[in-house]
């Protein structure tokens, strides 16, 4: 079974709550699917959003014609980073199907 290659992030909608989210396969083997909300967080909101099993991501763009990319915003991530930081999506709606 082959895994997807790590690529840029794509804007889509959460299949459960229809909220707009950014999705990207990350890691050297693209083993983790990052799904993040589009609303940038202030430093205080980033601290409040960090909890067990919830990550904060840095959204950066290498150039004007390249797709946005996500990287995990954890030390040694620079504290004065100028890119938007986004929280992992937490869906508040109940699933409408079991499968």
Helices and strands as residue ranges (DSSP letters): E 10-13, E 20-26, E 32-37, H 43-49, E 56-60, E 69-72, E 84-87
